[in-house]
Amino acid sequence: MIIQEDEVMVSFDVVSFFTKIPVELALEVAQCRLMDWTEFENHTNWSIEDVGQGGKICLESTFLHVRGKNYKQVFGMAMGSPVSAVVANIIMEDIESRAVKTSLCAPRLWKRYVDDTFVVVLVEQRHLTNFADHINKVESSINFTMEIETNSSIPFLDLLVKRGTVGQISTSVFRKATNTGRYLNHRSEHPLQHKHSVVNTLKHFTLRLLSDSCVSDSSPVAYLREPTSELDTGVFLHCKD
């Protein structure tokens, strides 16, 4: 992809995402999705109303016990609940769909991971301001913060996305100032598959997400591009050490 001179890279992030999702909205959007699913009846004997009632029980059963007292979460979704992640993604799909379709200055590119979004939009301040204001009005409880590229680069998740002199995109590793560089200690008592997954994740990150230009032979992550069999054998021996 080539970013034009009149465009800018922007990232949007939702403030306190899970705890800001109205349960009523979550149930409404989920029910609409089920009604649009033509194969629903082939996968369960439950009715859509039954599934909705079950979902309501799960989403509203947010109790906790602190210092001898019982509390109930009265708004938003519970952090750590398995169902929260699924419903949160459905909500974001609904919000972004409504935002992009109804915007007068829709972005040319919109890529999202959970509640972090990478966007390419026209650089004119009025377009940026109008679009930021627009998405913050789609759902009153969901607020987006905006970060604009500086020096032709912008951090997005663990990547630093850069654009070259002719608009070409390249990616490199991004680490926050608070990053310690520590991973799972291979001498720890964690299961071996957990230790393997750490290296496999780094390898996947290097092979799939980083630009070739940032992984030279002298790069600290260059060894992750070794053949899989050699890497897995090395990790296995290292973990057994």
N, C-alpha and C positions, 0 to 999 in steps of 0.2 A: 504494500500500500504506500502511496505517495501523499504526503500532507502538503496541501497547497499553501502558498504564501499568505493567503487571506484566511487561513484556518489556524486554530490553536488546540493544543492538547489540554484536556481538563479532566480532573477526577472528582467524583462525587462520593460521599460517604454518609451513611445514615447515622444520626446521633442516637445512641442507646436503642438500637433497632428492636430487639426482641421485646423489651419491656414497653415499647411504644405502640405495639400492634394491637388494635382493638379486637377483642375476641369476637364481637358481633360481625366485624368486617371479615375476619378469618373464616367464620362459619358460612357467611354469605358467598364469598368467593369460592370456597371449597364446594359448596352445594351447586353453584353454577358450573363448575368444572365437571362434576359428576353427571349433571344433566346433559352436558354436551358430549359426554363419553358414550358412544353408541354401543360399546362392548360391555357396559357396566353389568347388565343382567347375566352375562355369560361367566362372570367371575364370582358372584356371590348370590345367596338367596335373600340377602337383606334388601330392604327398600332404601332409597336415597334418604328418606326421612329418618329411618333407623340409624343409618350411618351418621347423619347429622346430629342426632341425639347422643350417639356414642362419642362423637367428636366434641360436643359441648361439655360432656362430663369430663373428658380428658383435659380440655383446655381450662376448665373452671375449677378443677380439683388441685389448686395450687396452694397447699397448706405447708407451713413450716413451724418448727418448734425451736424457740430461742430463749435460753435462760429461764426455763420453766414456764414460758408463756407460748400459747398457740396463736399463729397469725395466718391470715389468708390474703393472698395477693389479689387486689381488687381491680387491677387494670394491667393489660399487657400479657405477654406470654412468659412462661417460666423458663429461666435460663437453665440449660442442661437437660431439659425434657426432650426425649427422642422425637416426639411429634412436633415440637416447636420448630425445629430446623426445616422439616418438610413444609409446614404451613407457612413459615416465613418466606421460603422461596416462592411459593404460590402467590403470596401477597406482593412480593417485589415484581413478579411477572405482571401482575394486574396493574400495579402502579406505573411501571415503566411503559406498559402498553398504552394506558390512558394518557400518560404524559407526552409520549412521542407522537401519538396520533392527533392530539389536539393542539400541539405546539405550532405557532406560526413561524418559528425558527428552529425546526427540528434538526438535530445533529446528523452529520453524514455517517458517523460511526458511533455505535453504542455497544460496549462489551461489559458484561457484569459477572462478578463472582460474589455470591451471597448479597452483601449490601455495599460492596465496593464496585464502582463503575468507572470505566475508562471511556472517555468521550472525545470526539473530534468535532468541533463546531466553528462557525465563523468567528474571526478574531475581534470583530467590532464589539466595543463595550456594550452597546445596547443589546446585541444578540446574546451575549453572555449573561447580562443582568436579567433580561427578559426570560431566558430559558431557566435560569436558576430560580427566579421568582415563580415561574410557572410550575415547576415540579414540586415546589414547596407548598403549592396550593391544591395539589391533587388530593392529598389526604392530610387533614389538619394536624394529626398527631405524629406524622412522619416528617421529620426535618432533615434536609440534606445540607451538608457542608461542601464547599467547593474549593478546590486547589487548582491554580493555573500554572502551567509550565513556566520554568525559569531557566534561562540560558539554554533553551531548546531541549530541555529534558524535564521529566516528571516521574516521581516514584509511584509505582502501582504494585501493591502487595510486596513481593520480594524482588521485583524487577525495577530497574531504572530504564525507562523508555526514552530514547533519544531520537531526534530527527537530524538528518544530515543536511548538507548544503543545498541539496536538490529535493529535500523533503522525504528521503527514504528513512524508514524506521529501523533502529537497531536496539537490542536489549542487552543489559548486563546485570550483574548482581547488585542488589540494593540492600544495605543493612542500616538500621537505625543506629544513632549514636550510643544507645544503651545496649546494643547487641554484645554479648560476651563471647560469641563464637563457640560456645559449648554445645556438644551433642551428647547422646547417651553413652555413658562410660562403658567400654567393652568388658571391663572387669566387674561390672555390676551383676546383680542376681536376676536381672530381667531375662525373660525368655529369649532364646537365640533368634527366633523369628522377628522379634522387635528390633534387635540389633541389625539384622539384615535389612529390615525395612528402612532404617535410617539411611544407609548407604544407597539402597535402591531408589529412595526418594530423591537424594542428591543427584544420582545418575540421571533419573528421569528429568529433573529440573535442568540439568546441563544439556542433555540431548535434545529436549523438546522446546525449551524456552529461551535459551541463551543464543545470541548471534555468534556465528563462527568467528567473527573478528575479535571477540572478547575472550576466546578460549585458545590461547596460543600454547605451544609446547611447554613453555615455562610457567603457565598458569597453575595456581594451586588446585584447580578443579580439572585440569587436563586429563589426569589419570582416569577420571570417571568415564572417558570415552574409549577405554580399553574394551576388548571383546568381553561379552557378558560372562562366558565361562571362566576366564581368567580372573575377572573381578570377583565373581561369586566365590571362587575357590580361595582367593586371598582373604576375603572377608570372613569366610568360615574358619580359616586357620587363625586369623587375627582374633576372632571372638573366642576360640578355644584356648588361646594362649593364657 
